[in-house]
Amino acid sequence: MTTSPSPAGTDAGAAPRLQLTGITKAYPAVVANSEVSLTVQPGEIHAVLGENGAGKSTLMKIIYGAVKPDAGTVRMDGQSVVVRNPQEARALGIAMVFQHFSLFDTLTVAENVWLGLDKSLSLAEVSRRIETTTREYGLQLDPMRPVHTLGVGERQRVEIVRSLLTDPRLLILDEPTSVLTPQAVENLFVTLRRLAARGCSILYISHKLHEIRELCTACTVLRGGKVTGVCDPRQESNASLSRLMIGAEPPALAHREVVLGATVLDVRDLSLSREDQFGVDLQQIALQVRAGEVVGIAGVSGNGQKELLYALSGEDTRAPAAAIQVAGQGAGRLNTAQRRALGLHFVPEERLGRGAVPALSLAHNLLLTRKNAVGRGGWLQLHTLRAQAAAIIERFKVKASGPGAAAQSLSGGNLQKFIVGREVAANPALLIVSQPTWGVDVGAAAQIRGEILKLAGNGCAVLVVSEELEELFDICDRLYVMAKGQISPPLPRAEATVALVGQWMSGLWSESVRTEGSAHDQA
Ligand SMILES: Nc1ncnc2c1ncn2[C@@H]1O[C@H](COP(=O)(O)OP(=O)(O)OP(=O)(O)O)[C@@H](O)[C@H]1O
C-alpha cells in the first residue's frame, strides 16, 4: 500500500469524504486499475471519465465493496476503511446505481426497493416513501408495477429511487442518464444538486461530456486503468475533455447523400393488445423505412417502444401477417429466425440476456444471430466462428482478450460495440437497433453512428429507437415519435426541433399538425 498525497490538490480542512490511494486490481487478461488515487470532498459532484474499458466501473465496484482490490487504501471522512461487501458499504452511507441493473423481474418496484433497504421499514411504508421521493424529484414510477413490465429507462429510475431512499453520504452513479430523456436528465440534475447541497458527495460516471461540464465540479480521468488527469470540467471544453480521455477529438460524421430505394419495412395498421397488465396497447401503428434511409423513433421509454420492437423483431408473432411487411413479404407471424432470413437484423436494448449470453465466449455469442458457421449435420466450424468474432473485435475496436473472452468479462461499452458490430457486419437489408450508443464512449459512439450511416449508404434500411434526441437528430433522415402506444406522422429531420418533438412526446401531434408552429414544450 502507498500513502501518496491526494491528486485533487484540494486544501485541508474537513477530511475528504472519500480518498482512494494506490488502488490496483488485475484480471487475468488486463490490469483494470493501476495505482489509482482519487479524492472526493463532502458535497462535491465528482466525475470519473474515461473511454470504454478504462476501469471506471471496476473502481466504483471496489468502493462499493463488490470487487476486492489487490492493493491500495480507502478512507472515508479521514478514517481508513476496508469495505468487504455492499452491505458494509451501505452501512458506511455509500449507495450505488449500477450500469447493469440488479432487480428481480418478478417482484414489484416497491418489493425490489424494500429488499435493498434494511428491514426496519414495512413494505407499505417503503411504497409511501417511493411515492414521496418520486414526486419530489419528478421521477415517474408506480411502486406496484412488477419490474418485468418496465423498460430500461424505468428500471434505471427504480435503481435511482432505491439509492435515494437510503439517504446516502456518498452516491455512486454509473451512467445514470444513458436512457433518460432530456427532461428526466434535468430533473435528475436538480435532485443531485440538492443532494450535494445537503453534503452528500456524488461520484458520477458518464460518457456525455456536456453533462459532466454542466453538473460536476471536479473530474478524474482514467485511461488504461491509470489516472491521466484531474481537472475542473467547468473550465474544459468537450474537445479538451475528449483529448484527455481518448487522446483525440471524436471524428465528425461524414455528410452523405441519401439515395432512397424500395420500402423495406412497411408497418400498417398494427394494433396489438398488451400481453401483460402493465404493458402498452399498440394502436394503429403505421411506419415505413426505405432502403438507404435512417429512420428514428423518439419518445420516452414505456410508451410502446418495447412492444413495437418485440412485434418487429419476431419475438411477438401475434400481429396479422400483412401488418408487418419486410422486403415485400407479410412477416407479422414469422419468428426471429424467419425474419432474419428476409434480411432483418435486430439489436435489443438489453445487452446482457437478450443481446448476449453472459457466460458464453464472444465467438459463441455470434451463433445467436447467425448460422453461417454451422456446417452440415449441425457441426460448429469453430475456426470460422473465431475468425468472424476476431474480425468484429478488430473492426469495432472492441477491447477484449480475444474471441474466447466471455461476454460478461467485457466492460459495458465494449460489449455494446461487439453486439452492434455483430449485426452491422452481417450486412442486413433492414437493421432495427434500440439505443445504439448506450454506454459507449464518445469515440466509439461516433464510430457506431458512422457505421450505421455507412450501412444506410450501402442501401440498408435502418430503424433506430433511441431516447437520445441529439443522436436521432445526428443520424436520422426522418423521425417518428411514440406516445401512449401510438405513433406520430413522419417528421423530416429538417423540420424536427427539440420543442416540437418534446411536444409530440406527450402525444400532441394532431394539434401541432393542425396549428403549425404553436409548439411549446409540454413534455
Ligand atoms: N470480471 C471480469 N473479468 C475479467 N475482466 C474484467 C472483469 N471486469 C472487468 N474486466 C476488464 O477490466 C477492464 C476495465 O473494465 P471496466 O468495466 O472497469 O471499464 P469501464 O471504464 O467501466 O468501461 P465502460 O465505459 O465500457 O463501462 C476491461 O478491460 C474489462 O474487460
The ligand as an SDF file (V2000), in Angstrom:
LIG
                    3D

 31 33  0  0  0  0  0  0  0  0999 V2000
  -14.9960   -9.8570  -14.1470 N   0  0  0  0  0  0  0  0  0  0  0  0
  -14.0670   -9.5380  -15.0380 C   0  0  0  0  0  0  0  0  0  0  0  0
  -13.2470  -10.4780  -15.5660 N   0  0  0  0  0  0  0  0  0  0  0  0
  -12.2850  -10.1710  -16.4600 C   0  0  0  0  0  0  0  0  0  0  0  0
  -12.0360   -8.9110  -16.9110 N   0  0  0  0  0  0  0  0  0  0  0  0
  -12.8140   -7.9250  -16.4140 C   0  0  0  0  0  0  0  0  0  0  0  0
  -13.8600   -8.1770  -15.4760 C   0  0  0  0  0  0  0  0  0  0  0  0
  -14.4450   -6.9850  -15.1570 N   0  0  0  0  0  0  0  0  0  0  0  0
  -13.8260   -6.0470  -15.8860 C   0  0  0  0  0  0  0  0  0  0  0  0
  -12.8330   -6.6070  -16.6390 N   0  0  0  0  0  0  0  0  0  0  0  0
  -11.9230   -5.8860  -17.5590 C   0  0  0  0  0  0  0  0  0  0  0  0
  -11.3760   -4.7740  -16.8760 O   0  0  0  0  0  0  0  0  0  0  0  0
  -11.2600   -3.6510  -17.7630 C   0  0  0  0  0  0  0  0  0  0  0  0
  -11.9740   -2.4500  -17.1580 C   0  0  0  0  0  0  0  0  0  0  0  0
  -13.3820   -2.6860  -17.1870 O   0  0  0  0  0  0  0  0  0  0  0  0
  -14.4370   -1.6540  -16.5760 P   0  0  0  0  0  0  0  0  0  0  0  0
  -15.7830   -2.3110  -16.6810 O   0  0  0  0  0  0  0  0  0  0  0  0
  -13.9690   -1.2190  -15.2420 O   0  0  0  0  0  0  0  0  0  0  0  0
  -14.3220   -0.4530  -17.6190 O   0  0  0  0  0  0  0  0  0  0  0  0
  -15.1870    0.8850  -17.7520 P   0  0  0  0  0  0  0  0  0  0  0  0
  -14.2150    2.0170  -17.7600 O   0  0  0  0  0  0  0  0  0  0  0  0
  -16.2500    0.9010  -16.7280 O   0  0  0  0  0  0  0  0  0  0  0  0
  -15.8050    0.7170  -19.2120 O   0  0  0  0  0  0  0  0  0  0  0  0
  -17.2490    1.1460  -19.8580 P   0  0  0  0  0  0  0  0  0  0  0  0
  -17.1940    2.6040  -20.0800 O   0  0  0  0  0  0  0  0  0  0  0  0
  -17.2750    0.3870  -21.1500 O   0  0  0  0  0  0  0  0  0  0  0  0
  -18.3060    0.6870  -18.8990 O   0  0  0  0  0  0  0  0  0  0  0  0
  -11.8360   -4.1030  -19.0940 C   0  0  0  0  0  0  0  0  0  0  0  0
  -10.7720   -4.4430  -19.9530 O   0  0  0  0  0  0  0  0  0  0  0  0
  -12.6630   -5.3270  -18.7510 C   0  0  0  0  0  0  0  0  0  0  0  0
  -12.7120   -6.2260  -19.8300 O   0  0  0  0  0  0  0  0  0  0  0  0
  1  2  1  0
  2  3  1  0
  2  7  2  0
  3  4  2  0
  4  5  1  0
  5  6  2  0
  6  7  1  0
  6 10  1  0
  7  8  1  0
  8  9  2  0
  9 10  1  0
 10 11  1  0
 11 12  1  0
 11 30  1  0
 12 13  1  0
 13 14  1  0
 13 28  1  0
 14 15  1  0
 15 16  1  0
 16 17  2  0
 16 18  1  0
 16 19  1  0
 19 20  1  0
 20 21  2  0
 20 22  1  0
 20 23  1  0
 23 24  1  0
 24 25  2  0
 24 26  1  0
 24 27  1  0
 28 29  1  0
 28 30  1  0
 30 31  1  0
M  END
$$$$
